Amino acid sequence: MKKFNGFFGEFGGAFIPENLKNEMNKLEKAYNELKINPVFQEQLKYIRKTYQGRPTPITFAKNLSKKTGGAQIYLKREDLNHTGAHKLNHAIGEALLAKYMGKKKLIAETGAGQHGVAMATAAAYLGLECEIHMGQTDIEKQQPNVLRIKLLGAKIIPVTHGQQSLKEAVDSAFEAYLNDLDNSLYCIGSVLGPHPFPLMVRDYQSIIGLEAKEQIIEMTGHLPDKIIACVGGGSNAMGIFSAFINDKSVELIGVEPLGKGKKLGEHAASINFGTTGIMQGFKSFVIQDENKNPAPVYSIASGLDYPSVGPEHAYLHQTGRAKYELINDKEALDAFYTFSKTEGIIPALESAHAVAHAMKIAPTLPKEKIILINLSGRGDKDLDFIAKEFGV
Ligand SMILES: *Cc1c(COP(=O)(O)O)cnc(C)c1O
């Protein structure tokens, strides 16, 4: 078989300095070896089962299906993972990989804090040091997650230059990694960054799709007709899509955040409004200003506001295998309230984007059609914000 070169069509690759290239080659080699190492794979399986709470179930959203009055809606319950979202799937994978490589320390950045919490959790469980780089603005905005990260024994490194936000935190984490290559591993938070990260993170997330395929067939006797997942960087979507890519009857739908509108700065819909570009070591669609710099982005769901998207999504869009639809803040909020009341599940604001799109299309489909939503996380983290801004 031809060796995978890190490109999904024209997207992906590794646009990075030479010293980092050596390290990425080492990482790719270790990852490929561990992929077929039965001891590593058994340990990963054991942790997922006894610590993380896998397999996560599929729930039939019977009330929502009745209310929307069309297709039958099912939910893959990634909100039931330990720490409340799919992020632990790759956090545990990356942390275990670091351990097998003999590394002592995990370095990561975080924006809203969810990736930071997942990495700090994985580090605590596996007995590794952990350093989370976070913009000063985000530290002030995301106090509950900052406290969690500290309680879990990780160190927060405040980033106080530029916008003091996610982009600067990524640069700061990368710099720390470059200064400590032998001892540490940089752990990215989605299917982003230079090769091999998009491939690795997708593989660690692919457990979602593998489980879901078996479960939905067992429950309904069929493959789903449509799979819907929200897309920030794209890891939860790739996790569920990957198992169904060769099943041509299954329509794959990513949902991007339209935020407040279509103008630059009002949304974070990188596939719908971006143009090809290179940032943070890989080629994909990037939301850019007139000087070709990544532009400010916005969504009510802080886990979705990133100015680019995983390269494999760019490829799935270009080949037409997946479609990328838009849901705005208001639609996501409506879905957040309706879904909580109707199903007794408070969804993350990110996941509410996927729910909103399902609610939009279900009434247009016949009753025998099956929609499967990837419910990426639970909404407890959003309650303070929701209560303050909109009321409950
Ligand atoms: C981080 C996050 C996302 C967005 O990340 P992807 O890489 O696009 O999956 C979506 N949902 C939840 C609950 C998150 O925490």
The ligand as an SDF file (V2000), in Angstrom:
LIG
                    3D

 15 15  0  0  0  0  0  0  0  0999 V2000
  -14.5050   21.2890   21.4420 C   0  0  0  0  0  0  0  0  0  0  0  0
  -15.8910   20.8920   21.2050 C   0  0  0  0  0  0  0  0  0  0  0  0
  -16.4290   20.8400   19.8980 C   0  0  0  0  0  0  0  0  0  0  0  0
  -15.6780   21.2830   18.6710 C   0  0  0  0  0  0  0  0  0  0  0  0
  -14.5520   20.5410   18.3430 O   0  0  0  0  0  0  0  0  0  0  0  0
  -14.4920   19.5610   17.0910 P   0  0  0  0  0  0  0  0  0  0  0  0
  -13.0410   19.2960   16.9530 O   0  0  0  0  0  0  0  0  0  0  0  0
  -15.0720   20.2890   15.9070 O   0  0  0  0  0  0  0  0  0  0  0  0
  -15.2810   18.3660   17.4340 O   0  0  0  0  0  0  0  0  0  0  0  0
  -17.7350   20.3810   19.7420 C   0  0  0  0  0  0  0  0  0  0  0  0
  -18.4820   20.0080   20.8020 N   0  0  0  0  0  0  0  0  0  0  0  0
  -18.0000   20.0570   22.0710 C   0  0  0  0  0  0  0  0  0  0  0  0
  -18.8900   19.6250   23.1820 C   0  0  0  0  0  0  0  0  0  0  0  0
  -16.6900   20.4970   22.3090 C   0  0  0  0  0  0  0  0  0  0  0  0
  -16.2260   20.5340   23.5770 O   0  0  0  0  0  0  0  0  0  0  0  0
  1  2  1  0
  2  3  1  0
  2 14  2  0
  3  4  1  0
  3 10  2  0
  4  5  1  0
  5  6  1  0
  6  7  2  0
  6  8  1  0
  6  9  1  0
 10 11  1  0
 11 12  2  0
 12 13  1  0
 12 14  1  0
 14 15  1  0
M  END
$$$$
